[in-house]
Amino acid sequence: MPKQKTVRGAAKRFKKTACGKLKRHHAFKTHILNKMSPKRRRQLRKATLISPADVPSVKRMLPN
């Protein structure tokens, strides 16, 4: 049976935490930020966990 390959695009976007959960960064943080409140921009800096519905597909993309 051949080796499983990691989806490289997913490897750049998601990281596994120590307990096996998956982290992601927020969208909408690249440009046209002056119409956003400072509070919203500050909240978008932090990483968050991916939704439970997406966990199986992302774990399939990141086998190692």
DSSP file (Angstrom, degrees, kcal/mol; ACC not computed):
  #  RESIDUE AA STRUCTURE BP1 BP2  ACC     N-H-->O    O-->H-N    N-H-->O    O-->H-N    TCO  KAPPA ALPHA  PHI   PSI    X-CA   Y-CA   Z-CA
    1    1 A M              0   0    0      0, 0.0     0, 0.0     0, 0.0     0, 0.0   0.000 360.0 360.0 360.0 133.8    0.0    0.0    0.0
    2    2 A P        -     0   0    0      0, 0.0     2,-0.0     0, 0.0     0, 0.0  -0.244 360.0 -91.9 -72.7 161.7    1.5    3.4   -0.9
    3    3 A K        -     0   0    0      1,-0.1     2,-0.4     0, 0.0     0, 0.0  -0.327  39.3-113.0 -67.2 151.5    2.3    6.1    1.6
    4    4 A Q        -     0   0    0     59,-0.0     2,-0.4    -2,-0.0    -1,-0.1  -0.726  31.5-142.5 -84.2 135.9   -0.3    8.7    2.5
    5    5 A K        -     0   0    0     -2,-0.4     2,-0.3    58,-0.0    -1,-0.0  -0.789  10.1-123.0-102.1 144.2    0.6   12.2    1.3
    6    6 A T        -     0   0    0     -2,-0.4     2,-0.8    56,-0.1    56,-0.2  -0.625  25.6-118.4 -78.7 138.1   -0.1   15.3    3.2
    7    7 A V     >  -     0   0    0     54,-2.3     4,-2.0    -2,-0.3     3,-0.5  -0.721  25.3-152.9 -75.7 112.3   -2.1   18.0    1.4
    8    8 A R  H  > S+     0   0    0     -2,-0.8     4,-1.4     1,-0.3    -1,-0.2   0.833  90.0  56.1 -64.4 -34.9    0.5   20.8    1.4
    9    9 A G  H  > S+     0   0    0      1,-0.2     4,-0.7     2,-0.2    -1,-0.3   0.889 110.3  45.9 -63.1 -38.1   -2.1   23.6    1.2
   10   10 A A  H >> S+     0   0    0     -3,-0.5     4,-2.5     1,-0.2     3,-0.5   0.861 106.7  58.6 -71.8 -35.5   -3.7   22.3    4.4
   11   11 A A  H 3< S+     0   0    0     -4,-2.0    -1,-0.2     1,-0.2    -2,-0.2   0.819 106.8  48.8 -64.0 -29.7   -0.4   21.8    6.1
   12   12 A K  H 3< S+     0   0    0     -4,-1.4    -1,-0.2    -5,-0.2    -2,-0.2   0.712 117.7  40.4 -80.2 -20.6    0.3   25.6    5.7
   13   13 A R  H << S+     0   0    0     -4,-0.7    12,-0.4    -3,-0.5     2,-0.3   0.751 112.6  47.5-100.8 -28.0   -3.1   26.5    7.0
   14   14 A F     <  -     0   0    0     -4,-2.5     2,-0.4    10,-0.1    10,-0.2  -0.896  56.9-167.5-122.0 146.5   -3.7   24.2   10.0
   15   15 A K  E     -A   23   0A   0      8,-1.4     8,-3.1    -2,-0.3     2,-0.4  -0.980  21.9-126.1-128.6 144.2   -1.6   23.2   12.9
   16   16 A K  E     -A   22   0A   0     -2,-0.4     6,-0.2     6,-0.2     2,-0.1  -0.715  23.5-138.1 -86.8 138.4   -2.2   20.3   15.4
   17   17 A T    >   -     0   0    0      4,-3.0     3,-1.5    -2,-0.4    -1,-0.0  -0.322  32.9 -95.2 -84.2 175.8   -2.3   21.2   19.1
   18   18 A A  T 3  S+     0   0    0      1,-0.3    -1,-0.1     2,-0.1    -2,-0.0   0.836 126.2  47.9 -63.3 -32.8   -0.6   19.0   21.7
   19   19 A C  T 3  S-     0   0    0      2,-0.0    -1,-0.3     1,-0.0    -3,-0.0   0.338 125.0 -98.8 -93.8   8.7   -3.9   17.3   22.5
   20   20 A G  S <  S+     0   0    0     -3,-1.5    -2,-0.1     1,-0.3     2,-0.1   0.465  78.4 133.0  96.4   1.4   -4.7   16.6   18.8
   21   21 A K        -     0   0    0     -5,-0.0    -4,-3.0     1,-0.0     2,-0.5  -0.357  54.9-116.5 -79.0 168.8   -7.1   19.5   18.1
   22   22 A L  E     -A   16   0A   0     -6,-0.2    28,-2.0    28,-0.2     2,-0.3  -0.927  22.9-157.7-116.4 128.5   -6.7   21.6   15.0
   23   23 A K  E     +AB  15  49A   0     -8,-3.1    -8,-1.4    -2,-0.5     2,-0.3  -0.712  12.5 176.8-100.1 151.0   -5.9   25.4   15.0
   24   24 A R  E     - B   0  48A   0     24,-2.9    24,-2.7    -2,-0.3     2,-0.2  -0.955  25.8-118.0-143.4 163.7   -6.6   27.8   12.2
   25   25 A H        -     0   0    0    -12,-0.4    22,-0.1    -2,-0.3     2,-0.1  -0.678  37.1-100.5 -99.1 160.2   -6.2   31.6   11.7
   26   26 A H        -     0   0    0     18,-0.6     3,-0.2    20,-0.4     2,-0.1  -0.419  30.0-129.5 -78.4 153.4   -9.1   33.9   11.0
   27   27 A A  S    S+     0   0    0      1,-0.2    -1,-0.1    -2,-0.1     0, 0.0  -0.328  81.4  52.3 -86.5 177.1  -10.0   35.2    7.5
   28   28 A F  S    S+     0   0    0     -2,-0.1    -1,-0.2     1,-0.1    16,-0.1   0.841  74.4 111.3  65.8  38.5  -10.6   38.9    6.6
   29   29 A K        +     0   0    0     -3,-0.2     3,-0.1    15,-0.1    -1,-0.1   0.031  52.7  79.2-127.8  27.0   -7.3   40.2    8.1
   30   30 A T  S    S-     0   0    0      1,-0.3     2,-0.3     2,-0.1     3,-0.1   0.879  96.7 -15.4-104.9 -50.2   -5.3   41.2    4.9
   31   31 A H  S    S+     0   0    0      1,-0.2    -1,-0.3     2,-0.0     0, 0.0  -0.933 105.2  49.3-152.3 173.2   -6.5   44.6    3.6
   32   32 A I        +     0   0    0     -2,-0.3     3,-0.3    -3,-0.1    -1,-0.2   0.951  63.8 146.2  55.4  53.6   -9.2   47.2    3.9
   33   33 A L    >   +     0   0    0      1,-0.2     3,-1.3    -3,-0.1     8,-0.1   0.567  43.8  83.5 -94.8 -10.3   -9.0   47.1    7.6
   34   34 A N  T 3  S+     0   0    0      1,-0.3    -1,-0.2     4,-0.0    -2,-0.0   0.719  86.9  56.1 -72.6 -17.5   -9.8   50.7    8.4
   35   35 A K  T 3  S+     0   0    0     -3,-0.3     2,-0.3     2,-0.1    -1,-0.3   0.582  94.5  86.4 -84.9  -8.3  -13.5   50.2    8.2
   36   36 A M  S <  S-     0   0    0     -3,-1.3    -3,-0.0     1,-0.1    -4,-0.0  -0.657  87.9-110.8 -89.3 146.0  -13.2   47.5   10.9
   37   37 A S     >  -     0   0    0     -2,-0.3     4,-2.2     1,-0.1     5,-0.2  -0.395  25.3-116.6 -70.6 153.2  -13.3   48.4   14.5
   38   38 A P  H  > S+     0   0    0      0, 0.0     4,-2.3     0, 0.0     5,-0.2   0.859 116.3  56.5 -58.6 -35.0  -10.1   48.1   16.5
   39   39 A K  H  > S+     0   0    0      2,-0.2     4,-2.1     1,-0.2     5,-0.1   0.918 107.0  48.2 -62.4 -43.0  -11.7   45.5   18.7
   40   40 A R  H  > S+     0   0    0      2,-0.2     4,-1.7     1,-0.2    -1,-0.2   0.917 111.7  49.1 -65.2 -43.5  -12.6   43.3   15.6
   41   41 A R  H  X S+     0   0    0     -4,-2.2     4,-0.6     1,-0.2    -1,-0.2   0.893 111.1  50.7 -62.7 -39.1   -9.0   43.6   14.2
   42   42 A R  H >X S+     0   0    0     -4,-2.3     3,-0.8     1,-0.2     4,-0.6   0.885 109.2  50.6 -65.5 -39.6   -7.6   42.6   17.6
   43   43 A Q  H >< S+     0   0    0     -4,-2.1     3,-0.6     1,-0.2    -1,-0.2   0.829 104.0  59.0 -68.4 -31.5   -9.9   39.6   17.8
   44   44 A L  H 3< S+     0   0    0     -4,-1.7   -18,-0.6     1,-0.2    -1,-0.2   0.664  91.9  70.8 -73.2 -15.1   -8.9   38.4   14.3
   45   45 A R  H << S+     0   0    0     -3,-0.8    -1,-0.2    -4,-0.6    -2,-0.2   0.888  84.4  81.0 -66.3 -38.3   -5.2   38.2   15.4
   46   46 A K  S << S-     0   0    0     -3,-0.6   -20,-0.4    -4,-0.6     2,-0.1  -0.355  80.8-122.9 -75.1 147.3   -5.8   35.2   17.6
   47   47 A A        -     0   0    0    -22,-0.1     2,-0.3    -2,-0.1   -22,-0.2  -0.444  28.9-165.9 -78.9 161.1   -6.0   31.6   16.2
   48   48 A T  E     -B   24   0A   0    -24,-2.7   -24,-2.9    -2,-0.1     2,-0.2  -0.883  25.4 -92.5-140.3 171.3   -9.0   29.5   16.9
   49   49 A L  E     -B   23   0A   0     -2,-0.3   -26,-0.2   -26,-0.2     2,-0.1  -0.599  43.6-109.8 -85.5 149.4  -10.1   25.9   16.6
   50   50 A I        -     0   0    0    -28,-2.0   -28,-0.2    -2,-0.2    -1,-0.1  -0.409  44.9 -89.2 -75.6 158.7  -11.7   24.6   13.5
   51   51 A S    >>  -     0   0    0      1,-0.1     3,-1.4    -2,-0.1     4,-0.8  -0.307  32.1-117.0 -69.7 150.8  -15.4   23.7   13.7
   52   52 A P  T 34 S+     0   0    0      0, 0.0     3,-0.4     0, 0.0    -1,-0.1   0.782 113.2  61.4 -58.7 -27.9  -16.3   20.1   14.6
   53   53 A A  T 34 S+     0   0    0      1,-0.2     4,-0.3     2,-0.1    -2,-0.0   0.800 106.8  45.0 -68.8 -27.8  -17.9   19.5   11.2
   54   54 A D  T <> S+     0   0    0     -3,-1.4     4,-2.1     1,-0.2     5,-0.2   0.573  88.6  89.9 -91.9 -10.3  -14.6   20.1    9.4
   55   55 A V  H  X S+     0   0    0     -4,-0.8     4,-2.5    -3,-0.4     5,-0.2   0.903  84.5  49.9 -58.2 -48.3  -12.4   18.0   11.7
   56   56 A P  H  > S+     0   0    0      0, 0.0     4,-1.6     0, 0.0    -1,-0.2   0.913 113.1  45.6 -61.0 -41.8  -12.7   14.7    9.8
   57   57 A S  H  > S+     0   0    0     -4,-0.3     4,-1.3     1,-0.2    -2,-0.2   0.889 114.8  47.1 -69.6 -37.2  -11.9   16.1    6.4
   58   58 A V  H  X S+     0   0    0     -4,-2.1     4,-1.4     1,-0.2    -1,-0.2   0.883 109.8  53.3 -71.7 -37.1   -8.9   18.2    7.7
   59   59 A K  H  < S+     0   0    0     -4,-2.5    -1,-0.2    -5,-0.2    -2,-0.2   0.841 106.5  53.7 -65.7 -31.3   -7.5   15.2    9.7
   60   60 A R  H  < S+     0   0    0     -4,-1.6    -1,-0.2    -5,-0.2    -2,-0.2   0.854 108.0  50.2 -67.5 -34.3   -7.7   13.2    6.4
   61   61 A M  H  < S+     0   0    0     -4,-1.3   -54,-2.3     1,-0.2    -2,-0.2   0.758 113.3  47.6 -74.3 -23.6   -5.6   15.9    4.7
   62   62 A L     <  +     0   0    0     -4,-1.4    -1,-0.2   -56,-0.2   -56,-0.1  -0.684  64.3 157.9-117.3  75.8   -3.0   15.8    7.5
   63   63 A P              0   0    0      0, 0.0    -1,-0.2     0, 0.0    -2,-0.1   0.794 360.0 360.0 -72.6 -26.9   -2.2   12.1    8.1
   64   64 A N              0   0    0    -60,-0.0    -2,-0.1     0, 0.0   -58,-0.0   0.444 360.0 360.0-101.0 360.0    1.2   12.6    9.7
